[in-house]
């Protein structure tokens, strides 16, 4: 024990130097994931909007006709809803575009996709009993 206490003035700076070196190396050698889109993984399946509730938690391409589309600025986050099957509140499925992403579209999404048959790619999640996909980018929607 005396030996450790006696050499602590040498051991402690050595341990600090190793920790600093590890921190520096962890910043320098990071994997290149610049070509990976973490928000929209490749879809595992392609399904009709009526089946979306059976695939919650999975990445999918969900297809159907947009029966109603609306921009709702009075709700926090100012979402745009693209509802499939029936208008809200009886929709089978919804695609949600938050306001911070609306600028990525050339025209308002609620006009562009209304009454169109489209496919939406992303991870299906449940919100208040309705399956939905959050849309971050126009590339997630195809006709």
C-alpha positions as CSV (number, residue, x, y, z in Angstrom):
1,X,0.0,0.0,0.0
2,X,2.9,2.3,0.8
3,X,4.4,1.7,-2.6
4,X,1.2,2.7,-4.3
5,X,0.9,5.9,-2.2
6,X,4.6,6.7,-2.9
7,X,4.2,6.3,-6.6
8,X,0.7,7.9,-6.9
9,X,2.3,11.1,-8.1
10,X,3.6,9.1,-11.2
11,X,0.6,6.8,-11.6
12,X,-2.1,9.5,-11.6
13,X,-0.7,11.7,-14.4
14,X,-0.1,8.5,-16.4
15,X,-3.8,7.5,-16.1
16,X,-4.9,11.0,-17.0
17,X,-2.7,10.9,-20.1
18,X,-4.3,7.6,-21.2
19,X,-7.8,9.0,-20.7
20,X,-7.0,12.1,-22.7
21,X,-5.4,10.1,-25.4
22,X,-8.5,7.8,-25.5
23,X,-10.8,10.9,-25.8
24,X,-8.8,12.4,-28.6
25,X,-8.7,9.1,-30.5
26,X,-12.4,8.6,-30.1
27,X,-13.0,12.0,-31.8
28,X,-10.5,11.4,-34.6
29,X,-11.5,7.8,-35.5
30,X,-15.3,7.9,-35.9
31,X,-17.2,5.7,-38.4
32,X,-18.2,7.4,-41.6
33,X,-22.0,7.3,-41.5
34,X,-22.6,10.3,-43.7
35,X,-24.3,8.2,-46.3
36,X,-26.6,6.5,-43.8
37,X,-30.1,8.1,-43.2
38,X,-31.0,7.1,-39.7
39,X,-34.5,8.6,-39.9
40,X,-35.8,6.5,-42.8
41,X,-34.4,2.9,-42.8
42,X,-35.0,0.7,-45.8
43,X,-38.5,-0.7,-45.6
44,X,-38.9,-4.3,-44.6
45,X,-42.3,-4.7,-46.3
46,X,-44.7,-3.0,-48.5
47,X,-48.3,-2.9,-47.2
48,X,-51.7,-1.3,-47.7
49,X,-52.6,1.4,-45.3
50,X,-55.4,-0.7,-43.8
51,X,-52.8,-3.2,-42.5
52,X,-50.4,-0.7,-40.9
53,X,-51.6,-1.3,-37.3
54,X,-50.3,-4.9,-37.7
55,X,-46.8,-3.8,-38.3
56,X,-46.1,-1.2,-35.6
57,X,-42.4,-0.8,-34.9
58,X,-41.3,-2.0,-38.3
59,X,-39.9,-0.1,-41.2
60,X,-42.4,-0.3,-44.0
61,X,-43.7,1.3,-47.2
62,X,-47.4,2.0,-46.6
63,X,-49.5,2.7,-49.6
64,X,-53.0,4.0,-50.1
65,X,-55.2,6.9,-51.1
66,X,-55.0,10.2,-49.2
67,X,-58.6,10.9,-48.2
68,X,-57.9,14.1,-46.3
69,X,-54.9,16.3,-45.9
70,X,-54.6,19.3,-43.6
71,X,-52.1,21.7,-42.1
72,X,-52.9,22.4,-38.4
73,X,-50.9,25.4,-37.2
74,X,-52.9,25.6,-33.9
75,X,-51.3,22.4,-32.6
76,X,-47.8,22.5,-31.2
77,X,-45.3,21.7,-33.9
78,X,-47.8,22.8,-36.6
79,X,-48.2,19.4,-38.2
80,X,-49.5,18.4,-41.6
81,X,-51.6,15.3,-41.6
82,X,-52.1,13.1,-44.6
83,X,-54.9,10.7,-43.7
84,X,-55.5,7.4,-45.6
85,X,-58.7,5.5,-46.1
86,X,-61.1,7.9,-44.4
87,X,-60.9,11.5,-43.2
88,X,-59.9,12.2,-39.6
89,X,-60.9,10.8,-37.1
90,X,-61.7,7.6,-38.9
91,X,-58.4,7.2,-40.9
92,X,-56.7,3.9,-41.2
93,X,-53.2,5.5,-41.2
94,X,-51.6,8.9,-41.1
95,X,-48.4,10.4,-42.4
96,X,-47.3,13.3,-40.3
97,X,-45.0,16.1,-41.5
98,X,-43.9,18.5,-38.7
99,X,-43.6,22.2,-39.5
100,X,-39.8,22.2,-39.3
101,X,-39.7,19.9,-42.3
102,X,-42.5,21.6,-44.4
103,X,-40.0,23.8,-46.2
104,X,-38.5,20.8,-47.9
105,X,-41.5,20.6,-50.2
106,X,-41.9,22.8,-53.3
107,X,-45.6,23.2,-52.5
108,X,-47.6,22.6,-49.4
109,X,-47.9,18.9,-48.8
110,X,-51.6,19.1,-48.0
111,X,-52.2,20.4,-51.5
112,X,-49.7,18.2,-53.3
113,X,-50.9,14.9,-52.0
114,X,-54.7,15.4,-51.4
115,X,-56.7,12.7,-53.2
116,X,-53.5,11.1,-54.5
117,X,-52.5,7.5,-54.2
118,X,-49.1,7.5,-52.5
119,X,-46.7,5.3,-50.6
120,X,-44.9,6.5,-47.4
121,X,-41.7,5.0,-46.1
122,X,-40.6,4.9,-42.5
123,X,-41.1,3.3,-39.1
124,X,-44.7,2.7,-38.2
125,X,-45.7,3.9,-34.7
126,X,-49.0,4.3,-32.9
127,X,-50.4,7.6,-31.9
128,X,-53.8,7.7,-30.0
129,X,-54.8,4.4,-31.6
130,X,-53.9,5.3,-35.2
131,X,-50.8,4.0,-36.9
132,X,-48.6,6.7,-38.4
133,X,-45.2,7.4,-40.0
134,X,-43.3,10.6,-39.3
135,X,-42.2,12.1,-42.6
136,X,-38.9,14.0,-42.5
137,X,-38.2,14.4,-46.2
138,X,-40.1,14.3,-49.5
139,X,-38.0,11.3,-50.5
140,X,-40.1,9.2,-48.1
141,X,-43.2,9.8,-50.2
142,X,-43.7,8.4,-53.7
143,X,-46.6,8.2,-56.1
